[in-house]
Amino acid sequence: MKNKFRRTTMVGALASTALMVAAPAAMAAGPLTVGGATTPSVVAITASNVGSFTFATDYDVPATCTTATVGGEIYPGTAVVDNAKIGEIQSLTFSGCTATGLNYPVTITKTGSVDWDLIVDGTPASGATANLEITNVSAQMRSTGSAPYVCDLAAATAAGSSVPGSFDPTTQRLSIASAAGAFPLDLTAAGGVTCGGQIFTGDRAQMAGTFAVSTGGAGSINY
């Protein structure tokens, strides 16, 4: 009985070891591809929102837009590794926006001449969702009509900070979403005082939305 037990234990241990050796590790992402091509180049992208795009302040004053469109570019041939820049958001246009906490319609636009960079955060597995950091974010929320505006608000990432996002190559969707309780945007109201008596200079904000990305017929984005 003793020898039989030892043989059985050894066989079980060897089988477990074999399973561990056979288990394949996830492959790290390769270079960014568009339509399977890895040749270094610049490919224009457009994207439209899937569902509403929202802003919210750390004092729970939200704004919601029914339509949001993105224009930008990505860089096939770029290694999809931590801290790599794989593209830019060059334009971001919103419509159908309402500041629900302020009870009036607003316009929201990307501001500044600097594009929003798409930076890889951590190295993803091949074909898996890539986490991103979106830097240089700068936008303006303003009440409709003409000056003097009831609300005139600037939002921008603080120095050294970014807005988190992700890209899923399976669905070809770009998502922007801050973690619960995280507000990476600094807010400044025109005149340094208030926006509609609800949002003040020094408040912070987050944004969230999902976009279906298109390369205009060049093919799917992968890595």
NORRA-V877480 format. One record per residue. N is the residue number from 0. RES is the residue in three letters. PSI is psi in whole degrees, -180 to 180 (* if undefined). Layout:
n = <N/N>
res = <RES/RES>
psi = <PSI/PSI>
This chain:
n = <0/1/2/3/4/5/6/7/8/9/10/11/12/13/14/15/16/17/18/19/20/21/22/23/24/25/26/27/28/29/30/31/32/33/34/35/36/37/38/39/40/41/42/43/44/45/46/47/48/49/50/51/52/53/54/55/56/57/58/59/60/61/62/63/64/65/66/67/68/69/70/71/72/73/74/75/76/77/78/79/80/81/82/83/84/85/86/87/88/89/90/91/92/93/94/95/96/97/98/99/100/101/102/103/104/105/106/107/108/109/110/111/112/113/114/115/116/117/118/119/120/121/122/123/124/125/126/127/128/129/130/131/132/133/134/135/136/137/138/139/140/141/142/143/144/145/146/147/148/149/150/151/152/153/154/155/156/157/158/159/160/161/162/163/164/165/166/167/168/169/170/171/172/173/174/175/176/177/178/179/180/181/182/183/184/185/186/187/188/189/190/191/192/193/194/195/196/197/198/199/200/201/202/203/204/205/206/207/208/209/210/211/212/213/214/215/216/217/218/219/220/221/222>
res = <MET/LYS/ASN/LYS/PHE/ARG/ARG/THR/THR/MET/VAL/GLY/ALA/LEU/ALA/SER/THR/ALA/LEU/MET/VAL/ALA/ALA/PRO/ALA/ALA/MET/ALA/ALA/GLY/PRO/LEU/THR/VAL/GLY/GLY/ALA/THR/THR/PRO/SER/VAL/VAL/ALA/ILE/THR/ALA/SER/ASN/VAL/GLY/SER/PHE/THR/PHE/ALA/THR/ASP/TYR/ASP/VAL/PRO/ALA/THR/CYS/THR/THR/ALA/THR/VAL/GLY/GLY/GLU/ILE/TYR/PRO/GLY/THR/ALA/VAL/VAL/ASP/ASN/ALA/LYS/ILE/GLY/GLU/ILE/GLN/SER/LEU/THR/PHE/SER/GLY/CYS/THR/ALA/THR/GLY/LEU/ASN/TYR/PRO/VAL/THR/ILE/THR/LYS/THR/GLY/SER/VAL/ASP/TRP/ASP/LEU/ILE/VAL/ASP/GLY/THR/PRO/ALA/SER/GLY/ALA/THR/ALA/ASN/LEU/GLU/ILE/THR/ASN/VAL/SER/ALA/GLN/MET/ARG/SER/THR/GLY/SER/ALA/PRO/TYR/VAL/CYS/ASP/LEU/ALA/ALA/ALA/THR/ALA/ALA/GLY/SER/SER/VAL/PRO/GLY/SER/PHE/ASP/PRO/THR/THR/GLN/ARG/LEU/SER/ILE/ALA/SER/ALA/ALA/GLY/ALA/PHE/PRO/LEU/ASP/LEU/THR/ALA/ALA/GLY/GLY/VAL/THR/CYS/GLY/GLY/GLN/ILE/PHE/THR/GLY/ASP/ARG/ALA/GLN/MET/ALA/GLY/THR/PHE/ALA/VAL/SER/THR/GLY/GLY/ALA/GLY/SER/ILE/ASN/TYR>
psi = <-39/-47/-38/-41/-42/-42/-42/-42/-42/-42/-43/-42/-42/-38/-42/-42/-41/-40/-41/-40/-36/-22/118/143/149/134/138/153/145/-159/156/133/151/117/27/-10/134/3/126/126/-177/125/126/143/153/160/145/150/148/104/-177/154/132/149/150/143/167/-3/23/51/100/159/140/137/134/-26/135/134/144/143/142/-154/156/168/87/147/-14/133/128/81/167/131/10/139/116/-3/-175/148/116/-24/148/115/134/152/164/40/137/130/94/-32/-17/-13/38/157/151/163/143/129/152/139/165/158/-8/130/156/120/141/107/130/134/97/153/118/163/157/125/2/167/133/126/144/157/127/114/168/25/130/126/167/135/125/140/151/163/-149/167/149/132/142/-35/129/101/133/139/134/149/139/157/128/1/175/168/127/150/-173/160/129/109/-20/-43/-10/44/136/126/143/121/124/153/155/129/0/132/88/-6/131/138/141/119/142/137/-5/16/-73/161/101/19/9/-32/133/154/132/-18/164/161/164/164/155/137/161/138/136/120/138/142/15/35/-2/-17/172/152/132/-178/*>
